[in-house]
Amino acid sequence: MELNMDFVPQLPRDSDQLKQTLAKAHRNCQEMELVGLQ
């Protein structure tokens, strides 16, 4: 899984909490897309 980090240049890219937040948002987005396709 590769996340686009261009939209958060002001945040530390090595922050574990940031990675967790982005991963969670990415999963939520994928789930919403799956629901929308059904």
PDB file of N, CA, C, O and CB in Angstrom:
ATOM      1  N   MET A   1       0.845  -1.193   0.000  1.00  0.00           N
ATOM      2  CA  MET A   1       0.000   0.000   0.000  1.00  0.00           C
ATOM      3  C   MET A   1       0.880   1.242   0.000  1.00  0.00           C
ATOM      4  O   MET A   1       1.769   1.382   0.840  1.00  0.00           O
ATOM      5  CB  MET A   1      -0.956   0.006   1.224  1.00  0.00           C
ATOM      6  N   GLU A   2       0.634   2.124  -0.928  1.00  0.00           N
ATOM      7  CA  GLU A   2       1.426   3.354  -1.005  1.00  0.00           C
ATOM      8  C   GLU A   2       0.503   4.558  -0.853  1.00  0.00           C
ATOM      9  O   GLU A   2      -0.470   4.700  -1.593  1.00  0.00           O
ATOM     10  CB  GLU A   2       2.210   3.430  -2.348  1.00  0.00           C
ATOM     11  N   LEU A   3       0.809   5.413   0.099  1.00  0.00           N
ATOM     12  CA  LEU A   3      -0.019   6.586   0.340  1.00  0.00           C
ATOM     13  C   LEU A   3       0.621   7.822  -0.276  1.00  0.00           C
ATOM     14  O   LEU A   3       1.844   7.966  -0.280  1.00  0.00           O
ATOM     15  CB  LEU A   3      -0.243   6.791   1.844  1.00  0.00           C
ATOM     16  N   ASN A   4      -0.208   8.700  -0.788  1.00  0.00           N
ATOM     17  CA  ASN A   4       0.293   9.955  -1.339  1.00  0.00           C
ATOM     18  C   ASN A   4       0.518  10.938  -0.198  1.00  0.00           C
ATOM     19  O   ASN A   4      -0.434  11.385   0.442  1.00  0.00           O
ATOM     20  CB  ASN A   4      -0.695  10.542  -2.392  1.00  0.00           C
ATOM     21  N   MET A   5       1.782  11.271   0.056  1.00  0.00           N
ATOM     22  CA  MET A   5       2.104  12.130   1.193  1.00  0.00           C
ATOM     23  C   MET A   5       2.199  13.601   0.800  1.00  0.00           C
ATOM     24  O   MET A   5       2.528  14.441   1.637  1.00  0.00           O
ATOM     25  CB  MET A   5       3.407  11.687   1.823  1.00  0.00           C
ATOM     26  N   ASP A   6       1.920  13.919  -0.445  1.00  0.00           N
ATOM     27  CA  ASP A   6       2.109  15.288  -0.917  1.00  0.00           C
ATOM     28  C   ASP A   6       1.182  16.280  -0.216  1.00  0.00           C
ATOM     29  O   ASP A   6       1.486  17.471  -0.144  1.00  0.00           O
ATOM     30  CB  ASP A   6       1.885  15.351  -2.413  1.00  0.00           C
ATOM     31  N   PHE A   7       0.056  15.793   0.300  1.00  0.00           N
ATOM     32  CA  PHE A   7      -0.912  16.721   0.880  1.00  0.00           C
ATOM     33  C   PHE A   7      -0.640  16.982   2.365  1.00  0.00           C
ATOM     34  O   PHE A   7      -1.380  17.730   3.005  1.00  0.00           O
ATOM     35  CB  PHE A   7      -2.323  16.177   0.702  1.00  0.00           C
ATOM     36  N   VAL A   8       0.418  16.371   2.919  1.00  0.00           N
ATOM     37  CA  VAL A   8       0.766  16.650   4.316  1.00  0.00           C
ATOM     38  C   VAL A   8       2.256  16.965   4.459  1.00  0.00           C
ATOM     39  O   VAL A   8       2.935  16.334   5.270  1.00  0.00           O
ATOM     40  CB  VAL A   8       0.390  15.454   5.212  1.00  0.00           C
ATOM     41  N   PRO A   9       2.779  17.920   3.694  1.00  0.00           N
ATOM     42  CA  PRO A   9       4.211  18.222   3.739  1.00  0.00           C
ATOM     43  C   PRO A   9       4.628  18.833   5.076  1.00  0.00           C
ATOM     44  O   PRO A   9       5.805  18.795   5.432  1.00  0.00           O
ATOM     45  CB  PRO A   9       4.579  19.168   2.605  1.00  0.00           C
ATOM     46  N   GLN A  10       3.674  19.395   5.818  1.00  0.00           N
ATOM     47  CA  GLN A  10       4.012  20.069   7.069  1.00  0.00           C
ATOM     48  C   GLN A  10       4.078  19.106   8.246  1.00  0.00           C
ATOM     49  O   GLN A  10       4.450  19.511   9.348  1.00  0.00           O
ATOM     50  CB  GLN A  10       3.005  21.156   7.359  1.00  0.00           C
ATOM     51  N   LEU A  11       3.725  17.837   8.036  1.00  0.00           N
ATOM     52  CA  LEU A  11       3.743  16.867   9.123  1.00  0.00           C
ATOM     53  C   LEU A  11       4.953  15.952   9.004  1.00  0.00           C
ATOM     54  O   LEU A  11       5.426  15.691   7.898  1.00  0.00           O
ATOM     55  CB  LEU A  11       2.452  16.043   9.131  1.00  0.00           C
ATOM     56  N   PRO A  12       5.456  15.465  10.126  1.00  0.00           N
ATOM     57  CA  PRO A  12       6.597  14.542  10.091  1.00  0.00           C
ATOM     58  C   PRO A  12       6.206  13.218   9.455  1.00  0.00           C
ATOM     59  O   PRO A  12       5.241  12.584   9.883  1.00  0.00           O
ATOM     60  CB  PRO A  12       7.142  14.302  11.507  1.00  0.00           C
ATOM     61  N   ARG A  13       6.941  12.799   8.445  1.00  0.00           N
ATOM     62  CA  ARG A  13       6.568  11.593   7.714  1.00  0.00           C
ATOM     63  C   ARG A  13       6.930  10.322   8.477  1.00  0.00           C
ATOM     64  O   ARG A  13       6.458   9.237   8.140  1.00  0.00           O
ATOM     65  CB  ARG A  13       7.239  11.582   6.355  1.00  0.00           C
ATOM     66  N   ASP A  14       7.767  10.456   9.504  1.00  0.00           N
ATOM     67  CA  ASP A  14       8.180   9.276  10.254  1.00  0.00           C
ATOM     68  C   ASP A  14       7.364   9.113  11.537  1.00  0.00           C
ATOM     69  O   ASP A  14       7.716   8.310  12.401  1.00  0.00           O
ATOM     70  CB  ASP A  14       9.667   9.358  10.586  1.00  0.00           C
ATOM     71  N   SER A  15       6.285   9.869  11.658  1.00  0.00           N
ATOM     72  CA  SER A  15       5.446   9.782  12.849  1.00  0.00           C
ATOM     73  C   SER A  15       4.566   8.545  12.781  1.00  0.00           C
ATOM     74  O   SER A  15       3.788   8.381  11.841  1.00  0.00           O
ATOM     75  CB  SER A  15       4.584  11.047  13.002  1.00  0.00           C
ATOM     76  N   ASP A  16       4.687   7.675  13.777  1.00  0.00           N
ATOM     77  CA  ASP A  16       3.877   6.453  13.793  1.00  0.00           C
ATOM     78  C   ASP A  16       2.391   6.792  13.845  1.00  0.00           C
ATOM     79  O   ASP A  16       1.577   6.149  13.182  1.00  0.00           O
ATOM     80  CB  ASP A  16       4.260   5.565  14.990  1.00  0.00           C
ATOM     81  N   GLN A  17       2.042   7.811  14.642  1.00  0.00           N
ATOM     82  CA  GLN A  17       0.626   8.163  14.763  1.00  0.00           C
ATOM     83  C   GLN A  17       0.102   8.694  13.429  1.00  0.00           C
ATOM     84  O   GLN A  17      -1.038   8.419  13.054  1.00  0.00           O
ATOM     85  CB  GLN A  17       0.416   9.215  15.883  1.00  0.00           C
ATOM     86  N   LEU A  18       0.927   9.447  12.719  1.00  0.00           N
ATOM     87  CA  LEU A  18       0.526   9.956  11.406  1.00  0.00           C
ATOM     88  C   LEU A  18       0.288   8.798  10.451  1.00  0.00           C
ATOM     89  O   LEU A  18      -0.703   8.783   9.720  1.00  0.00           O
ATOM     90  CB  LEU A  18       1.597  10.913  10.835  1.00  0.00           C
ATOM     91  N   LYS A  19       1.200   7.825  10.458  1.00  0.00           N
ATOM     92  CA  LYS A  19       1.047   6.667   9.577  1.00  0.00           C
ATOM     93  C   LYS A  19      -0.234   5.912   9.911  1.00  0.00           C
ATOM     94  O   LYS A  19      -0.964   5.497   9.011  1.00  0.00           O
ATOM     95  CB  LYS A  19       2.265   5.731   9.692  1.00  0.00           C
ATOM     96  N   GLN A  20      -0.510   5.733  11.203  1.00  0.00           N
ATOM     97  CA  GLN A  20      -1.717   5.018  11.610  1.00  0.00           C
ATOM     98  C   GLN A  20      -2.959   5.778  11.166  1.00  0.00           C
ATOM     99  O   GLN A  20      -3.925   5.183  10.689  1.00  0.00           O
ATOM    100  CB  GLN A  20      -1.737   4.807  13.134  1.00  0.00           C
ATOM    101  N   THR A  21      -2.925   7.104  11.328  1.00  0.00           N
ATOM    102  CA  THR A  21      -4.078   7.923  10.937  1.00  0.00           C
ATOM    103  C   THR A  21      -4.322   7.840   9.434  1.00  0.00           C
ATOM    104  O   THR A  21      -5.463   7.690   8.996  1.00  0.00           O
ATOM    105  CB  THR A  21      -3.864   9.387  11.355  1.00  0.00           C
ATOM    106  N   LEU A  22      -3.256   7.938   8.647  1.00  0.00           N
ATOM    107  CA  LEU A  22      -3.401   7.868   7.196  1.00  0.00           C
ATOM    108  C   LEU A  22      -3.868   6.482   6.763  1.00  0.00           C
ATOM    109  O   LEU A  22      -4.709   6.359   5.873  1.00  0.00           O
ATOM    110  CB  LEU A  22      -2.076   8.220   6.508  1.00  0.00           C
ATOM    111  N   ALA A  23      -3.325   5.442   7.389  1.00  0.00           N
ATOM    112  CA  ALA A  23      -3.725   4.082   7.039  1.00  0.00           C
ATOM    113  C   ALA A  23      -5.202   3.879   7.349  1.00  0.00           C
ATOM    114  O   ALA A  23      -5.926   3.261   6.569  1.00  0.00           O
ATOM    115  CB  ALA A  23      -2.866   3.045   7.797  1.00  0.00           C
ATOM    116  N   LYS A  24      -5.647   4.400   8.489  1.00  0.00           N
ATOM    117  CA  LYS A  24      -7.056   4.253   8.868  1.00  0.00           C
ATOM    118  C   LYS A  24      -7.945   5.006   7.883  1.00  0.00           C
ATOM    119  O   LYS A  24      -8.977   4.487   7.456  1.00  0.00           O
ATOM    120  CB  LYS A  24      -7.292   4.767  10.310  1.00  0.00           C
ATOM    121  N   ALA A  25      -7.553   6.219   7.524  1.00  0.00           N
ATOM    122  CA  ALA A  25      -8.328   7.001   6.567  1.00  0.00           C
ATOM    123  C   ALA A  25      -8.366   6.303   5.214  1.00  0.00           C
ATOM    124  O   ALA A  25      -9.394   6.310   4.537  1.00  0.00           O
ATOM    125  CB  ALA A  25      -7.742   8.412   6.424  1.00  0.00           C
ATOM    126  N   HIS A  26      -7.239   5.699   4.816  1.00  0.00           N
ATOM    127  CA  HIS A  26      -7.167   4.999   3.537  1.00  0.00           C
ATOM    128  C   HIS A  26      -8.118   3.806   3.541  1.00  0.00           C
ATOM    129  O   HIS A  26      -8.828   3.577   2.561  1.00  0.00           O
ATOM    130  CB  HIS A  26      -5.722   4.539   3.247  1.00  0.00           C
ATOM    131  N   ARG A  27      -8.138   3.042   4.640  1.00  0.00           N
ATOM    132  CA  ARG A  27      -9.044   1.894   4.737  1.00  0.00           C
ATOM    133  C   ARG A  27     -10.489   2.361   4.701  1.00  0.00           C
ATOM    134  O   ARG A  27     -11.320   1.761   4.019  1.00  0.00           O
ATOM    135  CB  ARG A  27      -8.775   1.091   6.025  1.00  0.00           C
ATOM    136  N   ASN A  28     -10.795   3.434   5.433  1.00  0.00           N
ATOM    137  CA  ASN A  28     -12.161   3.947   5.441  1.00  0.00           C
ATOM    138  C   ASN A  28     -12.584   4.364   4.041  1.00  0.00           C
ATOM    139  O   ASN A  28     -13.720   4.115   3.637  1.00  0.00           O
ATOM    140  CB  ASN A  28     -12.287   5.129   6.409  1.00  0.00           C
ATOM    141  N   CYS A  29     -11.688   4.991   3.302  1.00  0.00           N
ATOM    142  CA  CYS A  29     -11.986   5.425   1.941  1.00  0.00           C
ATOM    143  C   CYS A  29     -12.255   4.219   1.055  1.00  0.00           C
ATOM    144  O   CYS A  29     -13.201   4.225   0.268  1.00  0.00           O
ATOM    145  CB  CYS A  29     -10.830   6.264   1.370  1.00  0.00           C
ATOM    146  N   GLN A  30     -11.432   3.189   1.176  1.00  0.00           N
ATOM    147  CA  GLN A  30     -11.630   1.986   0.367  1.00  0.00           C
ATOM    148  C   GLN A  30     -12.968   1.335   0.706  1.00  0.00           C
ATOM    149  O   GLN A  30     -13.691   0.903  -0.192  1.00  0.00           O
ATOM    150  CB  GLN A  30     -10.476   0.985   0.587  1.00  0.00           C
ATOM    151  N   GLU A  31     -13.306   1.262   2.002  1.00  0.00           N
ATOM    152  CA  GLU A  31     -14.570   0.652   2.405  1.00  0.00           C
ATOM    153  C   GLU A  31     -15.739   1.444   1.841  1.00  0.00           C
ATOM    154  O   GLU A  31     -16.711   0.858   1.365  1.00  0.00           O
ATOM    155  CB  GLU A  31     -14.670   0.568   3.939  1.00  0.00           C
ATOM    156  N   MET A  32     -15.657   2.767   1.888  1.00  0.00           N
ATOM    157  CA  MET A  32     -16.737   3.597   1.364  1.00  0.00           C
ATOM    158  C   MET A  32     -16.873   3.400  -0.141  1.00  0.00           C
ATOM    159  O   MET A  32     -17.987   3.386  -0.664  1.00  0.00           O
ATOM    160  CB  MET A  32     -16.489   5.082   1.690  1.00  0.00           C
ATOM    161  N   GLU A  33     -15.752   3.247  -0.842  1.00  0.00           N
ATOM    162  CA  GLU A  33     -15.809   3.010  -2.284  1.00  0.00           C
ATOM    163  C   GLU A  33     -16.473   1.668  -2.566  1.00  0.00           C
ATOM    164  O   GLU A  33     -17.279   1.553  -3.490  1.00  0.00           O
ATOM    165  CB  GLU A  33     -14.394   3.051  -2.903  1.00  0.00           C
ATOM    166  N   LEU A  34     -16.135   0.647  -1.767  1.00  0.00           N
ATOM    167  CA  LEU A  34     -16.737  -0.670  -1.965  1.00  0.00           C
ATOM    168  C   LEU A  34     -18.242  -0.600  -1.739  1.00  0.00           C
ATOM    169  O   LEU A  34     -19.016  -1.170  -2.507  1.00  0.00           O
ATOM    170  CB  LEU A  34     -16.099  -1.709  -1.019  1.00  0.00           C
ATOM    171  N   VAL A  35     -18.652   0.095  -0.690  1.00  0.00           N
ATOM    172  CA  VAL A  35     -20.084   0.226  -0.404  1.00  0.00           C
ATOM    173  C   VAL A  35     -20.778   0.991  -1.532  1.00  0.00           C
ATOM    174  O   VAL A  35     -21.895   0.656  -1.925  1.00  0.00           O
ATOM    175  CB  VAL A  35     -20.309   0.944   0.953  1.00  0.00           C
ATOM    176  N   GLY A  36     -20.105   2.016  -2.044  1.00  0.00           N
ATOM    177  CA  GLY A  36     -20.696   2.824  -3.107  1.00  0.00           C
ATOM    178  C   GLY A  36     -20.849   2.052  -4.408  1.00  0.00           C
ATOM    179  O   GLY A  36     -21.726   2.361  -5.215  1.00  0.00           O
ATOM    180  N   LEU A  37     -20.004   1.049  -4.618  1.00  0.00           N
ATOM    181  CA  LEU A  37     -20.070   0.278  -5.860  1.00  0.00           C
ATOM    182  C   LEU A  37     -21.175  -0.771  -5.818  1.00  0.00           C
ATOM    183  O   LEU A  37     -21.642  -1.246  -6.854  1.00  0.00           O
ATOM    184  CB  LEU A  37     -18.733  -0.394  -6.133  1.00  0.00           C
ATOM    185  N   GLN A  38     -21.581  -1.121  -4.608  1.00  0.00           N
ATOM    186  CA  GLN A  38     -22.593  -2.174  -4.496  1.00  0.00           C
ATOM    187  C   GLN A  38     -23.971  -1.643  -4.829  1.00  0.00           C
ATOM    188  O   GLN A  38     -24.947  -2.391  -4.786  1.00  0.00           O
ATOM    189  CB  GLN A  38     -22.592  -2.773  -3.093  1.00  0.00           C
TER     190      GLN A  38
END
